[in-house]
Amino acid sequence: MSAAATRLPDAETLLSTLAEAMRPRIAEGAALVGVHTGGVWLAERLHAMLGLTAPAGSIDVSFYRDDFGSRGLPGGMRRSAIPFAVDGAHIIIVDDVLHTGRTVRAAINELFDYGRPRRIELAVLVDRGGRELPIAPDYCALDFPLPAGRTVVLARSDDGKLALNICDE
């Protein structure tokens, strides 16, 4: 059965799996920065699950993408908020789905505008394959390769529950 015809595991279960993978390796003082929008939802939940002390941040990479000139501004842009000192910090970028690596590259570029982190790691709920840049997650709940033209989308209900769906791009 192809990945496109396969049901994805429950997003809430995957979130717990991701938290358990991160727990033993998280350093004291590590901070999460979620990439809008799904990564922010995950970072908020992971922050509570892992009992981190540094507040979680959020980042909108729209202006930092390498295709900004051809795509223009997306609707629904959000303000980036990094509520801690980036200089010397151990930061874990959190995103919902890793695909080409371009969003993560943009997030790293934006973080450096705030300061020079000591270390940056990447946590993703789903790695769907298709990398165009040498970016790999340090923490990943599900490796789920998809063919071109298909994507994984994270959704959040009004009660905060997360769900994953496979859609056409």
N, C-alpha and C positions, 0 to 999 in steps of 0.2 A: 504494500500500500504506500502511495506517495505521501510526502509530508503535507501536501496541500489537501489530501483527503483524510488526514489523521486529525483527530481531536487533540487539542492542546490540553495539558494537565491544568488543574485548577490553579488560578493565579495566587490565591491565598496560600495554598500548599507550597507553591514555588517561592513565595515570599518568605515563608518559614524556613525552607531549605536554604535560601540565600543567607538569611540571618545566622543560621547554624554554621554555614561555611565560613562566614566572616568572624564569628565570635572568638574562636581561638587565636586568630591572627591580628585582631584589632589592638592597636597600641593605645596606651593611656593618652588622652588628649586628642585623639583622631577626630576629625570633623567631616561630616557628610555635606556634599553639595549636589543637589538634584538638578538635572537638566529638565527645563519645562517641556512638557507638562507631566508626563508619566513618571519621569525620574524624580520630580519633586514629591509626588504622591508616595513613591517608594521610600525616598529619603526620610520623609516624615514618619512613616511607619517603622522603618529600620532604626531610626533614632530612638524611638520608644522601646523597641524590642531589644536593642543592644544596651540600653541604659547609658548612652553617651552624655557627657556633661557639656561639651561644646555645642552651641545651638546649630541646627541644620541650616544650610544656606540654599539658595536657589539661583539658577543662572539661565538666562535666555540668550542663546548663541546666535540669534538672527543676524546681527551685524558682523559676526566673526566668521560666518560660513564662506567658503571659497567660491560658492556659486551665488553669492548675494547679488552681484551685478546682473546675472541673467534671471534670477528668480524674483528679485525685488523683495519688498517687505511683506511678510506674511500677515494675515489678519490675526488679531488676538495676541499681539506681542505683550510680554509681561516684563516687569522691571526685575533686574537681577538684584539679589540681596545677599551679601556675604557679611553676616553679623559677628565676625571674628577676624583677628589679624591673620592675614594670609602668609606674611613673612615667617618662614621657619616652621610652618604648620604641616602636619600630616593630613592630607586631604584625600578623601575618597569621593570621586565623581560617581554619581548614581544615575543610570539611565535605564529605561525600560527595555529597549530592543537595540542591540548592536548589529549594524549592517555593514556599511562601507567604511566606517571609522571617521568619516568627515565631521560628524557632530561632536565626537569626542575631541578631535583635533581643535575644533573651534572652541570648545569648553576650556581646554588647556590654554589656548591663546588668551581667552578672556581672563582666566584666573591670574595669569602673569601681569595683567593690567592692574590687579589689586595688590601684587607683591610677588615675592619669590618663595614658593612653598619648599619645605625640606623634602617632601615626598608626595607624589600623586599616584593613587591607585584607581582602578576602575571596577565598579560592581554593576552587573547587568542582570536583569531577570531572564532575558532570552538572547542568545547569540544565534542569529539566523543565517550567518555566513554571508559571503559576498564581499569580503574585504577588498578595499581599494588602497588602503593605507596600512602601514605596519602597526596596527593597534590590536591589542589583545586584552581581554578582561582578566583581572586578578581574581575576581569572584564572579561566578556565573551559576544560576540555578538550572538552566536548561540549554543544551546545545541542540538547535532545531533548524537544520538547513532547509531553506526554501528556494524554489526555482525563481528565476526572474519573473517579474510581473505579479508576484504574491508578496504579502507583507503580514507582519504580526502587529496588532494594535492593542494597546492596553486601555481599558475603559474603567471608570469608577462610577459606581451607582451613588444615589443620594445618601445612602447610609454608610458610604465609605468602602464598601466591598469592591475588590478588584476582579476583573475578568479579562481574559485574553481571547482575541478573535483573529482568525486568518481572513484576510481580505485581498481583493485585487488592488494593485497599486494605482 
